[in-house]
C-alpha cells in the first residue's frame, strides 16, 4: 500500500491545506506490522478479558512465533486443549486476564501448555469490508 501525498491548494491566501503535512510512506502494511513473516499468523480475539490492554472482541491479532515471550507479554497459548490470549506472568507461571473479573490461571506441571506466540500487534476494524469476513462489525 502506498500513501500518496495530497497537495491541494485551496486558493485562499494565508491558509495551508490540511493535507500539506501528509507524506508518502515507503512501507507496505506487511512491512509495517509483520516483523517475521515466516513465523507469523493471524488470530481473532474473542471475549472481553483483554479489553484493559486494548484488545477487544473481534480484533485481529498478529501473533509472532519468532519472538521470545517476556514477563507480562500478551501471548496466545494452547492450555489444556483450548486457545487463549492472556498476559504471561513468567515469574509465577500464571496466565492473567487484563480484567479482574477473571481469575488467574496457574500453569501446573501436568497441564498441557504451549505458548503459540507473542501478540505483537492488534488491529481493530471500524467498518465492514466486502473483501474480508473477519471485519464484520
TAFENFEN-V47475 format. One record per residue. N is the residue number from 1. OMEGA is omega as a letter, one per 40 degrees, with the letter a starting at -180 (999 if undefined). Layout:
{{N	OMEGA} {N	OMEGA}}
//
This chain:
{{1	i} {2	i} {3	a} {4	i} {5	i} {6	a} {7	a} {8	i} {9	a} {10	a} {11	i} {12	a} {13	i} {14	i} {15	i} {16	i} {17	i} {18	a} {19	a} {20	a} {21	i} {22	i} {23	a} {24	i} {25	a} {26	a} {27	i} {28	i} {29	i} {30	i} {31	a} {32	a} {33	a} {34	a} {35	a} {36	a} {37	a} {38	a} {39	a} {40	i} {41	a} {42	i} {43	a} {44	i} {45	a} {46	i} {47	a} {48	a} {49	a} {50	a} {51	a} {52	i} {53	i} {54	i} {55	a} {56	i} {57	i} {58	i} {59	i} {60	a} {61	i} {62	a} {63	a} {64	i} {65	a} {66	i} {67	i} {68	a} {69	i} {70	i} {71	i} {72	i} {73	i} {74	a} {75	i} {76	a} {77	i} {78	a} {79	a} {80	i} {81	a} {82	i} {83	a} {84	i} {85	a} {86	i} {87	a} {88	i} {89	a} {90	a} {91	a} {92	a} {93	i} {94	i} {95	a} {96	i} {97	i} {98	a} {99	i} {100	i} {101	a} {102	a} {103	i} {104	i} {105	i} {106	i} {107	a} {108	a} {109	a} {110	i} {111	i} {112	a} {113	i} {114	i} {115	a} {116	i} {117	i} {118	i} {119	a} {120	a} {121	i} {122	a} {123	i} {124	i} {125	a} {126	a} {127	i} {128	a} {129	i} {130	a} {131	a} {132	i} {133	a} {134	a} {135	a} {136	a} {137	999}}
//
